[in-house]
């Protein structure tokens, strides 16, 4: 459970960085999509039930 909460906090941190800091990068430099990399990491790290919940919550936070 502690790993679940830790990765959820990491997802929040990644989303905040991606929407605030990386948004100010010039378009010609490109804007990295660390959320996609994090979701791919979750697919290999967690069992499918916990991974599905984390991916759903991460995607929901990005959409909101």
MOLIN-V370270 format. One line per field, one symbol per residue. ss: DSSP state (@ for helix, = for strand, . for the rest). psi: psi as a letter, one per 20 degrees, with the letter a starting at -180 (. if undefined). burial: I if it has 24 or more other ideal C-beta (glycine too) atoms within 12 Angstrom, else O. A space follows every 10 residues. Layout:
ss: ???
psi: ???
burial: ???
This chain:
ss: .@@@@@@@@@ @@@@@@@@@@ .@@@...... ...@@@@@@@ @@@@@..@@@ @@@@@@@@@@ @@@.
psi: hhhghghghh ggggggghig gihiqqhhhq oqnigggghh ghhhhqrhgh hhgggghghg hgh.
burial: OOOOOOIIOI IOOIIOOIOO OOOOOOOOOO OOOOIOOIIO OIOOOOOOOO IOOIIOIIOO IOOO
